[in-house]
């Protein structure tokens, strides 16, 4: 892919940067600024080069119209703090405020356009509508830099279409993400261990099928594990269960056995009386979850076993928490897996935390990010790369 060097001297040029600032908010307070910090290498380099930096990004899922609760105002403030410079927030995306804000930029200054998803054309399935918005965005800039890895799997106006109009290149974050994930999918050092969690099997159908061709061991936790347990004939109480995926999972288990890939399931589960932080809970055998209780974490025996397997790996990819880590009583499994990745890395292994909830978990649970080889900023994008798909936002940047 083309990179910043391919764009030449950027001093005085207007550079439109697509970033991913879809950060979690508590009101107007950012609770995890990881995605903003991940954008700093590219933005700082552009500022140092004397570019006029115009950033476009999304936050949340507004309905294609302005919505104050999804304003990028908190992001502009935090980005300014991290850059050590004022970041001007335009009041709109491509309107009068955006044009005036960009026109007022001096070399080395940064402006942030308001939430790109306030415009329904951004995510439109109608190509002409996306191209219309892309043209309006392109009119604000001379070149385009794609650095929002979390959206490169989407064919959206600010990701795909604008890259067909302006001279385009990938930013440092996108290059880093692709390099790390390629290392895990192209001739990975072995043993190659994949840890999958999160709520649903259906979210990860393609990646499971692809990994059964590549991984040595697949460890399964989170809400999705109960569909695996049900596929083995076990009762799962009132735990999350996708009954329509049981036959698919049976197929995975058979394929894994045929290919010599070990699918490792928990042997014990933390079962609770309700989905609540203070719910009564007990550790039970994974094949004996009592009726009326729901599994909210893998048990301590499983956490220790998973961590041991991870520690001994040479390549490990983790996508999805092992339980409801936001509740302290059900965070131990996720903590054990994260510690396993840290120990693997310290022993010379290559570890990837695959974005989304996993990335949030390591920060919320207090782990030093330096303990992992790579923490991805894109849950869906990283999954699709692991699945072996071509991502439109990357394909459009091909050299």
C-alpha positions as semicolon CSV with decimal commas, in nm:
position;residue;x (nm);y (nm);z (nm)
1;X;0,000;0,000;0,000
2;X;0,101;0,359;-0,054
3;X;0,224;0,538;0,258
4;X;0,288;0,897;0,365
5;X;0,626;0,906;0,189
6;X;0,447;0,855;-0,142
7;X;0,258;1,183;-0,098
8;X;0,574;1,396;-0,121
9;X;0,620;1,734;0,045
10;X;0,302;1,815;0,237
11;X;0,394;2,160;0,367
12;X;0,101;2,391;0,314
13;X;-0,116;2,117;0,169
14;X;-0,459;2,033;0,306
15;X;-0,450;1,669;0,419
16;X;-0,780;1,494;0,488
17;X;-0,724;1,216;0,742
18;X;-0,986;0,949;0,810
19;X;-0,936;0,847;1,173
20;X;-1,133;0,615;1,400
21;X;-1,242;0,810;1,708
22;X;-1,532;0,583;1,801
23;X;-1,446;0,601;2,171
24;X;-1,670;0,500;2,462
25;X;-1,837;0,789;2,643
26;X;-1,999;0,836;2,981
27;X;-2,203;1,144;2,898
28;X;-1,932;1,369;2,757
29;X;-1,645;1,195;2,937
30;X;-1,423;0,965;2,731
31;X;-1,371;0,645;2,930
32;X;-1,105;0,493;2,701
33;X;-0,897;0,720;2,475
34;X;-0,697;0,434;2,319
35;X;-0,820;0,503;1,966
36;X;-0,731;0,871;1,992
37;X;-0,380;0,790;2,115
38;X;-0,340;0,537;1,834
39;X;-0,393;0,818;1,581
40;X;-0,117;1,040;1,721
41;X;0,183;0,906;1,521
42;X;0,021;0,993;1,188
43;X;-0,126;1,325;1,300
44;X;0,196;1,435;1,473
45;X;0,398;1,355;1,162
46;X;0,163;1,558;0,943
47;X;0,175;1,851;1,186
48;X;0,556;1,837;1,189
49;X;0,555;1,831;0,807
50;X;0,364;2,159;0,801
51;X;0,043;2,016;0,659
52;X;-0,298;2,167;0,718
53;X;-0,459;1,866;0,883
54;X;-0,832;1,806;0,841
55;X;-0,958;1,504;1,034
56;X;-1,284;1,324;0,969
57;X;-1,415;1,050;1,198
58;X;-1,729;0,891;1,337
59;X;-1,861;0,832;1,687
60;X;-2,144;0,596;1,775
61;X;-2,440;0,517;1,552
62;X;-2,636;0,835;1,483
63;X;-2,921;0,792;1,237
64;X;-2,763;0,992;0,957
65;X;-2,861;1,327;1,114
66;X;-2,691;1,549;1,376
67;X;-2,732;1,426;1,732
68;X;-2,566;1,619;2,015
69;X;-2,486;1,308;2,218
70;X;-2,264;1,185;1,934
71;X;-2,079;1,513;1,882
72;X;-1,702;1,487;1,846
73;X;-1,653;1,781;2,085
74;X;-1,507;1,563;2,364
75;X;-1,273;1,404;2,108
76;X;-1,151;1,743;1,982
77;X;-1,070;1,847;2,337
78;X;-0,882;1,526;2,419
79;X;-0,698;1,522;2,087
80;X;-0,583;1,877;2,152
81;X;-0,451;1,777;2,493
82;X;-0,259;1,482;2,349
83;X;-0,116;1,684;2,058
84;X;-0,035;1,979;2,282
85;X;-0,210;2,215;2,044
86;X;-0,556;2,353;1,979
87;X;-0,783;2,136;1,764
88;X;-1,067;2,335;1,610
89;X;-1,397;2,148;1,578
90;X;-1,613;2,247;1,282
91;X;-1,983;2,270;1,358
92;X;-2,069;2,055;1,057
93;X;-1,913;1,806;0,817
94;X;-1,899;1,968;0,474
95;X;-2,103;2,285;0,526
96;X;-2,019;2,650;0,583
97;X;-1,848;2,588;0,917
98;X;-1,630;2,310;0,776
99;X;-1,522;2,521;0,478
100;X;-1,447;2,825;0,694
101;X;-1,258;2,616;0,951
102;X;-1,038;2,457;0,685
103;X;-0,979;2,791;0,512
104;X;-0,857;2,933;0,842
105;X;-0,593;2,667;0,905
106;X;-0,229;2,768;0,911
107;X;0,048;2,523;0,826
108;X;0,082;2,261;1,101
109;X;-0,265;2,322;1,247
110;X;-0,539;2,064;1,299
111;X;-0,915;2,080;1,251
112;X;-1,172;1,810;1,322
113;X;-1,490;1,792;1,117
114;X;-1,811;1,703;1,299
115;X;-1,923;1,339;1,307
116;X;-1,917;1,199;0,952
117;X;-2,212;0,975;1,032
118;X;-2,431;1,281;1,086
119;X;-2,462;1,258;0,706
120;X;-2,663;0,956;0,585
121;X;-2,461;0,946;0,263
122;X;-2,156;0,821;0,452
123;X;-2,298;0,471;0,497
124;X;-2,538;0,469;0,202
125;X;-2,564;0,153;-0,007
126;X;-2,623;0,377;-0,309
127;X;-2,285;0,441;-0,468
128;X;-2,385;0,775;-0,619
129;X;-2,488;0,910;-0,278
130;X;-2,157;0,805;-0,120
131;X;-1,963;0,955;-0,409
132;X;-2,149;1,284;-0,373
133;X;-2,041;1,313;-0,009
134;X;-1,690;1,197;-0,096
135;X;-1,667;1,474;-0,354
136;X;-1,766;1,733;-0,094
137;X;-1,508;1,598;0,150
138;X;-1,244;1,591;-0,121
139;X;-1,309;1,958;-0,201
140;X;-1,172;2,040;0,146
141;X;-0,833;1,878;0,079
142;X;-0,547;1,816;-0,159
143;X;-0,459;1,461;-0,049
144;X;-0,618;1,184;0,159
145;X;-0,469;0,966;0,434
146;X;-0,658;0,659;0,553
147;X;-0,572;0,592;0,917
148;X;-0,899;0,463;1,066
149;X;-0,827;0,091;1,073
150;X;-1,153;0,019;1,254
151;X;-1,349;0,114;0,941
152;X;-1,135;-0,016;0,651
153;X;-1,367;-0,315;0,614
154;X;-1,649;-0,076;0,521
155;X;-1,718;0,065;0,174
156;X;-1,811;0,409;0,304
157;X;-1,772;0,757;0,159
158;X;-1,495;0,877;0,390
159;X;-1,310;0,545;0,375
160;X;-1,342;0,413;0,021
161;X;-1,494;0,665;-0,219
162;X;-1,280;0,965;-0,123
163;X;-0,966;0,756;-0,182
164;X;-1,072;0,725;-0,545
165;X;-1,087;1,102;-0,587
166;X;-0,777;1,236;-0,408
167;X;-0,416;1,113;-0,412
168;X;-0,437;0,861;-0,126
169;X;-0,207;0,678;0,114
170;X;-0,230;0,474;0,431
171;X;-0,132;0,624;0,764
172;X;0,104;0,479;1,021
173;X;-0,172;0,308;1,220
174;X;-0,319;0,124;0,922
175;X;0,028;0,007;0,816
176;X;0,103;-0,113;1,170
177;X;-0,227;-0,300;1,196
178;X;-0,189;-0,473;0,860
179;X;0,172;-0,571;0,936
180;X;0,081;-0,721;1,274
181;X;-0,224;-0,912;1,156
182;X;-0,041;-1,038;0,847
183;X;0,227;-1,176;1,075
184;X;-0,041;-1,378;1,252
185;X;-0,201;-1,510;0,934
186;X;0,093;-1,563;0,698
187;X;0,329;-1,838;0,814
188;X;0,290;-1,766;1,189
189;X;0,546;-1,897;1,437
190;X;0,409;-2,208;1,608
191;X;0,242;-2,311;1,828
192;X;-0,024;-2,074;1,692
193;X;-0,305;-2,025;1,945
194;X;-0,627;-1,831;1,888
195;X;-0,850;-1,726;2,178
196;X;-1,210;-1,643;2,088
197;X;-1,468;-1,497;2,321
198;X;-1,746;-1,245;2,310
199;X;-2,115;-1,308;2,306
200;X;-2,203;-1,479;1,980
201;X;-2,072;-1,757;1,757
202;X;-2,256;-1,594;1,465
203;X;-2,029;-1,289;1,490
204;X;-1,726;-1,506;1,419
205;X;-1,845;-1,774;1,174
206;X;-1,603;-1,684;0,896
207;X;-1,301;-1,637;1,119
208;X;-1,356;-1,971;1,295
209;X;-1,378;-2,153;0,962
210;X;-1,060;-1,984;0,836
211;X;-0,864;-2,042;1,157
212;X;-0,941;-2,413;1,153
213;X;-0,716;-2,417;0,847
214;X;-0,430;-2,237;1,024
215;X;-0,430;-2,250;1,404
216;X;-0,291;-2,526;1,624
217;X;-0,531;-2,459;1,910
218;X;-0,850;-2,254;1,939
219;X;-0,957;-2,164;2,294
220;X;-1,324;-2,070;2,327
221;X;-1,479;-1,866;2,608
222;X;-1,732;-1,588;2,654
223;X;-2,100;-1,618;2,573
224;X;-2,024;-1,810;2,253
225;X;-1,891;-2,107;2,451
226;X;-2,243;-2,215;2,551
227;X;-2,333;-2,292;2,191
228;X;-2,023;-2,514;2,177
229;X;-2,122;-2,686;2,502
230;X;-2,476;-2,736;2,372
231;X;-2,333;-2,884;2,052
232;X;-2,162;-3,143;2,271
233;X;-2,497;-3,229;2,427
234;X;-2,462;-3,040;2,755
235;X;-2,732;-2,834;2,925
236;X;-2,635;-2,469;2,963
237;X;-2,909;-2,346;3,196
238;X;-3,027;-1,997;3,102
239;X;-2,690;-1,900;2,953
240;X;-2,668;-1,716;2,622
241;X;-2,733;-1,974;2,351
242;X;-2,767;-1,950;1,973
243;X;-2,972;-2,259;1,899
244;X;-2,965;-2,190;1,527
245;X;-2,584;-2,224;1,530
246;X;-2,561;-2,560;1,709
247;X;-2,537;-2,763;1,389
248;X;-2,274;-2,523;1,251
249;X;-2,068;-2,564;1,567
250;X;-2,098;-2,943;1,543
251;X;-1,947;-2,904;1,197
252;X;-1,659;-2,700;1,338
253;X;-1,588;-2,962;1,602
254;X;-1,581;-3,234;1,338
255;X;-1,359;-3,030;1,105
256;X;-1,117;-2,951;1,387
257;X;-1,087;-3,320;1,477
258;X;-1,028;-3,407;1,113
259;X;-0,754;-3,143;1,071
260;X;-0,584;-3,204;1,404
261;X;-0,675;-2,862;1,543
262;X;-0,753;-2,872;1,915
263;X;-1,062;-2,677;2,019
264;X;-1,025;-2,616;2,392
265;X;-1,343;-2,546;2,589
266;X;-1,370;-2,450;2,958
267;X;-1,401;-2,728;3,212
268;X;-1,563;-2,500;3,470
269;X;-1,793;-2,200;3,455
270;X;-1,890;-1,919;3,691
271;X;-2,270;-1,948;3,691
272;X;-2,487;-1,668;3,830
273;X;-2,850;-1,632;3,931
274;X;-2,892;-1,319;3,718
275;X;-2,707;-1,084;3,486
276;X;-2,598;-0,839;3,755
277;X;-2,275;-0,730;3,920
278;X;-2,391;-0,847;4,262
279;X;-2,570;-1,166;4,152
280;X;-2,525;-1,482;4,357
281;X;-2,276;-1,703;4,175
282;X;-2,090;-2,030;4,203
283;X;-1,824;-2,224;4,015
284;X;-1,974;-2,531;3,846
285;X;-1,856;-2,794;3,601
286;X;-1,899;-2,679;3,241
287;X;-2,108;-2,988;3,166
288;X;-2,332;-2,939;3,469
289;X;-2,462;-2,582;3,464
290;X;-2,771;-2,578;3,687
291;X;-3,109;-2,490;3,541
292;X;-3,204;-2,131;3,609
293;X;-2,843;-2,007;3,620
294;X;-2,637;-1,840;3,351
295;X;-2,266;-1,863;3,283
296;X;-2,100;-1,522;3,307
297;X;-1,731;-1,622;3,303
298;X;-1,504;-1,919;3,256
299;X;-1,402;-2,074;3,587
300;X;-1,066;-2,055;3,767
301;X;-0,952;-2,400;3,652
302;X;-1,021;-2,303;3,290
303;X;-0,856;-1,963;3,331
304;X;-0,538;-2,128;3,455
305;X;-0,545;-2,387;3,175
306;X;-0,604;-2,124;2,906
307;X;-0,324;-1,906;3,044
308;X;-0,080;-2,200;3,040
309;X;-0,157;-2,281;2,676
310;X;-0,124;-1,914;2,579
311;X;0,204;-1,871;2,763
312;X;0,358;-2,160;2,570
313;X;0,246;-2,023;2,229
314;X;0,478;-1,852;1,982
315;X;0,189;-1,665;1,815
316;X;-0,138;-1,585;1,990
317;X;-0,439;-1,384;1,872
318;X;-0,715;-1,296;2,118
319;X;-1,053;-1,158;2,015
320;X;-1,336;-1,136;2,269
321;X;-1,351;-1,140;2,650
322;X;-1,400;-1,461;2,848
323;X;-1,687;-1,323;3,054
324;X;-1,865;-1,010;3,168
325;X;-1,538;-0,843;3,265
326;X;-1,713;-0,513;3,343
327;X;-1,847;-0,686;3,656
328;X;-1,561;-0,758;3,896
329;X;-1,704;-1,094;4,002
330;X;-1,691;-1,216;3,641
331;X;-1,361;-1,065;3,525
332;X;-1,114;-1,332;3,639
333;X;-1,125;-1,537;3,318
334;X;-1,053;-1,236;3,099
335;X;-0,777;-1,129;3,338
336;X;-0,618;-1,476;3,322
337;X;-0,615;-1,471;2,941
338;X;-0,467;-1,119;2,932
339;X;-0,194;-1,222;3,176
340;X;-0,124;-1,526;2,959
341;X;-0,063;-1,298;2,660
342;X;0,168;-1,078;2,868
343;X;0,367;-1,384;2,978
344;X;0,377;-1,516;2,621
345;X;0,515;-1,183;2,498
346;X;0,775;-1,170;2,774
347;X;0,892;-1,518;2,670
348;X;0,949;-1,401;2,312
349;X;0,610;-1,483;2,161
350;X;0,405;-1,255;1,937
351;X;0,071;-1,149;2,085
352;X;-0,222;-0,963;1,933
353;X;-0,520;-0,828;2,124
354;X;-0,782;-0,815;1,852
355;X;-0,954;-0,485;1,917
356;X;-1,306;-0,409;2,037
357;X;-1,399;-0,538;2,381
358;X;-1,066;-0,721;2,424
359;X;-0,871;-0,397;2,385
360;X;-1,106;-0,222;2,627
361;X;-1,068;-0,506;2,875
362;X;-0,690;-0,490;2,900
363;X;-0,712;-0,119;2,978
364;X;-1,003;-0,145;3,219
365;X;-0,831;-0,431;3,402
366;X;-0,516;-0,223;3,438
367;X;-0,269;-0,402;3,211
368;X;0,027;-0,211;3,068
369;X;-0,023;-0,195;2,692
370;X;0,352;-0,240;2,644
371;X;0,308;-0,598;2,766
372;X;0,142;-0,698;2,438
373;X;0,301;-0,708;2,094
374;X;0,003;-0,535;1,933
375;X;-0,335;-0,407;2,046
376;X;-0,564;-0,364;1,748
377;X;-0,800;-0,067;1,722
378;X;-1,045;-0,249;1,495
379;X;-1,253;-0,540;1,615
380;X;-1,452;-0,602;1,296
381;X;-1,167;-0,510;1,063
382;X;-0,919;-0,735;1,243
383;X;-1,168;-1,022;1,238
384;X;-1,221;-0,985;0,863
385;X;-0,845;-0,982;0,801
386;X;-0,814;-1,297;1,011
387;X;-1,099;-1,439;0,807
388;X;-0,895;-1,383;0,491
389;X;-1,130;-1,128;0,334
390;X;-1,024;-0,842;0,109
391;X;-1,103;-0,517;0,288
392;X;-1,227;-0,242;0,053
393;X;-1,061;0,039;0,250
394;X;-0,726;-0,135;0,207
395;X;-0,775;-0,251;-0,151
396;X;-0,839;0,108;-0,262
397;X;-0,495;0,207;-0,126
398;X;-0,307;-0,060;-0,320
399;X;0,012;0,066;-0,483
